[in-house]
Amino acid sequence: YLTSDRRSGFGIEGNEIVCLFSRDHGVGDWLVAAAIRSGGVRLNCFDGYLVNLYCGHGFVETHREPNRTPGGPDVVYMRRGA
């Protein structure tokens, strides 16, 4: 799914949100809501800002794994309504 200007978008694989991105500031909430409407209930992301963004839309952490790169942020797995 892409915005008309192709500057933001996301993918859905089964019920997983993948590759959510934006080149524009301030559209994260809109993108997450659109991904949920498109069937997204699972995702993974790096620990940090995105975890808070997704928590604000009802996602909860199910587990996490250390980053393969030493010192990098953990990979956080989340599910909506878990």
matplotlib code that plots the C-alpha trace (Angstrom):
import matplotlib.pyplot as plt

x = [0.0, 1.4, 0.2, -0.6, 2.8, 4.6, 6.4, 4.8, 3.4, 3.3, 2.8, 0.6, 1.7, -1.1, -1.9, 1.5, 2.4, 5.7, 7.9, 6.0, 7.8, 7.5, 9.7, 7.3, 7.1, 3.8, 2.0, 2.9, -0.4, -2.3, -0.2, -0.6, -4.3, -4.5, -2.4, -4.8, -7.8, -6.0, -5.8, -2.5, -2.4, 1.2, 4.6, 8.2, 10.3, 13.4, 13.1, 12.7, 10.2, 8.3, 7.4, 5.6, 3.9, 2.5, 1.5, -0.6, -2.6, -3.2, -0.2, 1.6, 5.0, 4.9, 8.7, 12.0, 15.4, 18.8, 20.0, 22.5, 24.6, 26.3, 24.9, 22.0, 18.4, 16.5, 14.0, 10.5, 7.7, 4.2, 0.6, -2.6, -5.1, -2.7]
y = [0.0, 3.4, 6.9, 8.7, 10.6, 7.3, 8.9, 6.6, 3.1, -0.4, -4.0, -6.7, -10.4, -12.5, -10.6, -9.1, -5.4, -5.3, -2.5, 0.5, 3.6, 7.3, 10.0, 12.6, 13.5, 13.2, 10.4, 7.4, 7.3, 7.5, 4.7, 2.4, 2.9, 2.2, -1.0, -2.2, -1.5, -3.6, -6.6, -6.1, -7.5, -8.6, -6.9, -6.6, -3.5, -2.2, -1.1, 2.7, 5.2, 2.6, 0.6, 3.6, 4.3, 0.8, 0.6, 3.7, 1.6, -1.3, -3.4, -5.2, -6.8, -10.6, -11.2, -9.7, -10.8, -9.2, -7.4, -9.4, -6.2, -5.7, -2.6, -2.4, -2.1, -5.3, -6.6, -6.4, -8.6, -7.2, -8.3, -6.2, -7.2, -9.9]
z = [0.0, -1.0, -0.6, -3.8, -3.7, -3.0, 0.0, 2.6, 2.8, 4.3, 3.3, 4.7, 4.6, 6.0, 9.1, 9.6, 9.0, 7.1, 5.8, 7.2, 6.1, 5.5, 4.2, 5.8, 9.4, 11.2, 9.3, 11.5, 13.3, 10.0, 8.5, 11.4, 11.5, 7.7, 8.2, 11.0, 8.7, 6.1, 8.4, 10.3, 13.8, 14.1, 13.5, 14.5, 14.8, 16.4, 20.0, 20.4, 19.0, 16.9, 20.0, 21.5, 18.2, 17.9, 21.6, 21.1, 18.6, 20.9, 20.1, 23.0, 23.1, 22.8, 22.9, 21.9, 20.5, 20.8, 17.7, 15.7, 15.5, 18.9, 20.6, 18.2, 19.5, 20.2, 17.7, 19.4, 18.3, 18.9, 18.4, 18.6, 21.3, 22.7]

ax = plt.figure().add_subplot(projection="3d")
ax.plot(x, y, z, "-o")
ax.set_aspect("equal")
plt.show()
